[in-house]
Amino acid sequence: MNKSDPWVPFADIIRDPWSKIKATKAKTGKKIIGHILPDVPEELIHAAGAIPIAVAGAGIPISLSQAHIPGYSCSHAMGALELGLRGELDVLDGMIIPYVCDTTRNLYHLWRNLFPDSPCEFLRLPKKIGDSNAKQYLKEEYLRISKWLEGITGNKIVDDTLVSSISIYNKSRDQLRSAYQMMGTSPSSWTASRVISLFESAVRVPREEHLTMLERLPWNVSADPETDHPRIYVRGKVWDPAEITALFDEYGFTLVGDEIVTGNRSVVIDPIIQEDLLQSLVDRHMSLIPYTGYHIEPSQMIDDFLARIKNSKAQGVVFLNPKFCEAAAFDTPDLIFALQKNSIPNLALETSSRGTSLSQIRLRLEAFKEILAGDLP
């Protein structure tokens, strides 16, 4: 690749996001608010006049964080803490950590103790999505976080700025949805690794800048001839190991749906602008594919999962289960049983940036492709 290749800037951002963020802060003078994935509403940060930047820990080599967080914690949390301890996150003017599991709750308390001079807030997301009080609870949480953001930036979040922010992010989600669809029609140029790089980079730069970068991509490329590439649906949290999408490309899989926080899940639904703008963001959150660890009635969880697979027209399902994630481990057996009952092939991979063998994953993906092709029993 060369610098004239429109895909290069997205890969550059993922490879070294913090140099880019430091340059952006120096140029714009705006506050930088970090957030741990998933489900922190970036529109609120943007409407407060700050730049939201996701802190992703998967794939970060671990050394310093081992002294502070148990070794059986997931790579996502350990890597985020590692970045903080290295000083990479000194550019941040604040941090938001969402409550999605025990590990993120512990990470919040660690962050407050280890970085006492850096403002940090805990977004207490409702765990019982179906509870009658969940929406009102989340709206009050969003209001509290909004006040905290206003205190950091000195800017009031008013309706006009929030409408503008929601509109920008809706436009971004629309473009990313279009990119996802391009994988199905032109997979030779719009590969899974390239398309997912768009999603991964979107949360690491100002969204307006990312939209400009997207305009330079080859949107008018001709569709590929019909192929028999196996269509897969991916359930998981993060793209860990990072090379997994390149392996999908290597074996000719077509990604038709996923539940990864920097994948299709992040763009499948837009907030509908209404008079109560906070309620718009609340309604979107409640309509997202539930994150692993949220409390949902088991039969509903299974039925909804099967419906998503059916709608995607996937031939098989790949689970990317983060090592040491109890929530994923708890849900997976029921989901696998449901897939088997419905004769849907599946492959469960326990992945981690620490100790995952790419050669083993490669072999298992190769065998899974043969199963989908009917070459193996």
C-alpha positions in Angstrom: 0.0 0.0 0.0 1.0 3.6 -0.5 -0.2 6.9 1.0 -2.5 7.5 -1.9 -4.4 4.4 -1.0 -7.7 5.7 0.6 -7.6 2.7 3.1 -4.3 3.6 4.6 -5.4 6.5 6.9 -7.9 4.2 8.7 -5.1 1.6 9.4 -2.8 4.4 10.5 -5.3 5.6 13.1 -5.7 2.1 14.5 -2.0 1.5 14.7 -1.2 4.8 16.5 -4.4 6.6 17.7 -2.8 8.6 20.5 -0.3 10.6 18.3 -3.3 11.6 16.2 -5.3 12.6 19.2 -2.5 14.7 20.7 -2.2 16.6 17.3 -5.9 17.1 17.1 -6.1 18.5 20.6 -3.2 20.9 19.9 -4.9 22.1 16.7 -8.5 22.5 18.0 -8.0 23.2 21.7 -10.9 21.0 22.4 -11.2 18.8 25.5 -10.7 15.1 24.9 -13.0 12.7 26.8 -12.0 9.1 26.7 -14.6 6.3 27.2 -14.4 2.5 27.6 -16.5 0.5 25.1 -19.4 -0.2 24.9 -22.5 2.0 25.1 -21.3 5.4 26.2 -23.3 7.9 24.1 -20.7 9.8 22.2 -23.3 12.4 21.1 -23.5 13.8 24.6 -19.7 14.3 24.7 -19.7 15.9 21.3 -22.6 18.2 22.2 -20.6 19.4 25.2 -17.9 20.6 22.8 -15.5 17.8 23.4 -14.1 15.0 21.3 -15.0 11.5 22.3 -12.3 8.9 22.0 -12.8 5.2 22.7 -10.1 3.5 24.8 -9.7 0.0 23.5 -7.4 -2.4 25.4 -7.6 -5.6 23.4 -4.3 -6.3 21.7 -2.2 -4.1 24.1 0.9 -5.9 25.5 0.5 -6.2 29.3 3.1 -5.5 31.9 2.4 -2.6 34.3 -1.3 -3.4 34.8 -0.6 -6.8 36.2 0.4 -5.2 39.5 -3.1 -3.6 39.9 -5.7 -5.8 38.3 -6.1 -9.6 38.6 -4.6 -11.6 35.8 -7.9 -13.3 35.1 -9.4 -10.1 33.9 -10.2 -9.7 30.2 -7.6 -8.2 27.8 -10.0 -5.3 27.1 -9.9 -4.0 30.7 -6.2 -4.8 31.3 -5.1 -3.2 28.1 -7.0 0.0 28.9 -5.4 0.2 32.3 -2.0 -0.5 30.7 -2.4 2.5 28.4 -3.2 4.7 31.4 -0.2 3.5 33.4 2.1 4.1 30.4 1.0 7.7 30.2 -0.6 7.2 26.7 -3.8 8.6 28.1 -2.4 11.8 29.6 -4.0 13.6 26.6 -7.4 12.9 28.1 -9.4 15.6 30.0 -11.8 13.0 31.4 -12.8 9.4 31.3 -16.2 7.6 31.3 -16.3 4.0 32.2 -19.6 2.2 31.7 -21.0 -0.4 34.1 -21.4 -3.5 32.0 -19.8 -6.2 34.2 -17.9 -6.6 37.4 -14.6 -6.0 35.7 -15.6 -2.5 34.4 -17.0 -1.7 37.9 -13.6 -2.6 39.4 -11.8 -0.8 36.7 -13.6 2.4 37.6 -12.5 2.2 41.2 -8.9 1.4 40.2 -8.9 4.4 37.8 -10.1 6.8 40.5 -7.3 5.6 42.8 -4.5 5.4 40.3 -5.2 8.6 38.5 -6.7 10.9 41.2 -6.0 14.1 39.2 -7.9 12.9 36.1 -11.7 13.3 36.2 -13.5 10.0 35.8 -17.1 9.1 35.9 -19.0 5.8 36.0 -22.0 5.4 33.6 -24.3 3.1 35.5 -26.1 1.4 32.7 -29.2 -0.5 33.7 -28.7 -4.3 33.7 -32.3 -5.2 33.5 -33.2 -3.9 30.1 -36.8 -5.1 30.3 -37.5 -3.4 33.7 -40.3 -0.9 33.6 -38.1 1.7 35.3 -35.0 1.1 33.2 -35.6 3.9 30.7 -36.3 6.6 33.3 -33.2 5.4 35.3 -31.0 5.6 32.2 -32.4 9.1 31.3 -31.4 10.3 34.7 -27.9 8.8 34.3 -27.5 10.6 30.9 -28.6 13.8 32.6 -26.0 13.3 35.4 -23.3 12.6 32.9 -24.3 15.6 30.9 -23.8 17.9 33.9 -20.4 16.3 34.5 -19.4 16.9 30.9 -20.6 20.5 31.1 -18.4 21.0 34.2 -15.3 19.8 32.3 -15.9 21.7 29.1 -17.6 24.8 30.4 -20.2 24.4 27.6 -23.9 23.9 28.1 -25.5 21.0 26.3 -28.5 22.7 24.7 -31.0 21.3 22.2 -29.5 22.8 19.1 -26.0 21.4 19.8 -27.4 18.0 20.7 -29.5 17.9 17.6 -26.4 18.7 15.5 -24.4 16.0 17.3 -27.0 13.4 16.8 -27.3 14.3 13.1 -23.5 14.0 12.6 -23.4 10.6 14.3 -26.5 9.4 12.4 -24.8 10.4 9.1 -21.7 8.5 10.2 -23.7 5.4 11.1 -25.5 5.5 7.8 -22.1 5.6 5.9 -20.8 2.7 8.0 -23.9 0.7 7.3 -23.3 1.2 3.6 -19.7 0.1 4.0 -20.9 -3.1 5.7 -23.2 -3.8 2.8 -20.4 -3.4 0.4 -18.7 -6.5 1.9 -21.6 -8.5 0.5 -21.4 -7.1 -3.1 -17.7 -6.2 -3.6 -15.8 -8.4 -1.1 -12.6 -8.4 -3.2 -12.1 -4.7 -2.5 -14.3 -4.1 0.5 -12.8 -6.9 2.6 -13.8 -7.6 6.2 -10.5 -6.4 7.5 -10.8 -3.1 5.6 -14.5 -2.5 6.5 -14.0 -3.3 10.2 -11.0 -0.8 10.2 -13.6 1.9 9.3 -15.6 1.0 12.4 -12.5 0.7 14.7 -11.1 4.1 13.5 -14.5 5.9 13.7 -14.3 5.9 17.5 -10.7 7.2 17.6 -10.9 10.5 15.7 -13.3 13.4 15.5 -16.4 12.0 13.7 -16.5 14.9 11.2 -13.0 14.1 10.1 -13.8 10.4 9.8 -16.8 11.3 7.5 -14.5 13.2 5.2 -12.1 10.2 5.1 -15.0 7.9 4.2 -15.8 10.1 1.2 -12.5 9.1 -0.4 -13.3 5.4 -0.5 -14.1 3.6 -3.8 -17.9 3.6 -3.3 -18.6 3.2 -7.0 -16.6 0.0 -7.5 -18.3 -2.7 -9.5 -19.9 -5.6 -7.8 -18.0 -8.9 -7.8 -19.3 -11.9 -9.7 -21.5 -14.2 -7.7 -19.4 -16.4 -5.4 -20.1 -19.2 -3.0 -18.3 -17.6 -0.1 -19.7 -18.9 3.2 -21.8 -16.3 5.0 -21.0 -16.0 8.8 -22.6 -14.2 11.7 -20.2 -13.3 14.6 -21.2 -13.0 18.2 -18.7 -11.5 20.7 -17.6 -8.3 22.3 -14.4 -7.0 20.6 -12.4 -8.0 17.5 -9.8 -10.0 19.5 -7.4 -11.1 18.2 -7.2 -8.1 15.9 -6.1 -10.4 13.0 -9.4 -12.3 13.1 -11.0 -10.3 10.3 -7.9 -10.8 8.1 -8.4 -14.5 8.7 -12.0 -14.3 7.6 -10.7 -12.7 4.4 -8.1 -15.4 4.0 -10.6 -18.2 4.1 -13.2 -16.4 2.0 -15.9 -15.9 4.6 -18.4 -13.1 4.0 -19.4 -11.3 7.2 -23.2 -10.7 7.1 -23.8 -9.7 10.7 -22.1 -9.3 14.0 -22.6 -8.2 17.6 -19.2 -6.7 18.2 -19.1 -3.2 19.8 -17.1 -1.8 16.9 -19.1 -3.6 14.3 -22.6 -3.9 13.0 -24.1 -3.6 16.5 -22.8 0.0 16.8 -24.6 1.3 13.7 -27.7 -0.9 13.3 -30.0 1.7 15.0 -30.1 5.5 15.0 -31.7 7.6 17.7 -34.9 9.2 16.3 -34.8 12.9 16.9 -37.8 13.9 19.1 -38.7 16.7 21.4 -37.0 15.0 24.4 -33.5 14.5 23.0 -32.2 12.6 26.0 -35.1 10.2 25.5 -34.0 9.7 21.9 -30.6 8.4 23.1 -32.3 6.3 25.8 -34.6 4.7 23.3 -31.7 3.9 21.0 -29.7 2.2 23.8 -32.7 0.1 24.8 -33.2 -1.0 21.2 -29.6 -2.1 20.7 -28.6 -5.8 20.5 -28.1 -6.5 24.3 -24.5 -6.6 25.4 -23.4 -9.8 27.0 -24.1 -9.6 30.7 -27.4 -7.7 30.6 -30.2 -9.5 32.3 -32.7 -10.8 29.8 -35.2 -13.6 30.0 -33.3 -16.7 28.6 -35.9 -17.8 26.1 -36.2 -14.2 24.7 -32.4 -14.0 24.4 -32.3 -17.2 22.4 -35.3 -16.3 20.2 -33.9 -12.9 19.4 -30.5 -14.3 18.6 -31.9 -16.9 16.2 -34.0 -14.2 14.6 -31.0 -12.0 13.9 -29.1 -14.9 12.4 -32.1 -15.8 10.2 -32.5 -12.2 9.0 -28.8 -12.0 8.1 -29.1 -15.2 6.0 -25.9 -16.5 7.7 -24.9 -20.1 7.0 -23.0 -20.4 10.3 -22.1 -18.6 13.5 -18.7 -17.8 14.9 -18.4 -17.0 18.7 -15.5 -14.8 19.7 -15.6 -15.4 23.5 -13.1 -13.3 25.4 -11.0 -15.4 27.8 -11.9 -14.7 31.4 -15.3 -13.2 30.5 -17.8 -15.0 32.7 -20.8 -13.3 31.1 -19.9 -14.7 27.6 -19.2 -18.1 29.0 -22.5 -18.1 30.8 -24.6 -17.3 27.7 -22.7 -19.4 25.1 -23.8 -22.9 26.0 -27.5 -22.1 25.7 -26.9 -20.3 22.4 -24.9 -23.2 21.0 -27.6 -25.7 22.0 -30.2 -23.5 20.2 -28.1 -23.4 17.1 -27.6 -27.2 17.1 -31.3 -27.7 17.6 -31.9 -25.6 14.5 -29.1 -27.3 12.5 -27.0 -24.1 12.3 -23.2 -24.8 12.3 -21.2 -22.9 14.8 -17.6 -22.4 15.9 -16.8 -21.2 19.4 -13.3 -19.6 19.8 -12.0 -18.5 23.2 -9.8 -15.6 22.3 -7.4 -13.3 24.1 -4.5 -11.1 23.2 -2.6 -13.1 25.8 -1.8 -16.6 24.7 -4.1 -17.0 21.7 -2.6 -19.1 19.0 -3.4 -17.7 15.6 -2.2 -20.9 13.9 -4.9 -22.8 16.0 -7.6 -20.3 15.0 -6.5 -20.6 11.4 -6.9 -24.4 11.5 -10.3 -24.2 13.1 -11.6 -21.7 10.6 -10.4 -23.8 7.8 -12.2 -26.8 9.1 -15.3 -24.7 9.8 -15.3 -23.5 6.1 -15.2 -27.1 5.0 -18.2 -27.9 7.3 -20.2 -25.0 5.8 -19.3 -26.3 2.3 -20.5 -29.7 3.2 -17.1 -31.3 2.9 -17.0 -32.4 6.5 -19.7 -34.3 8.5 
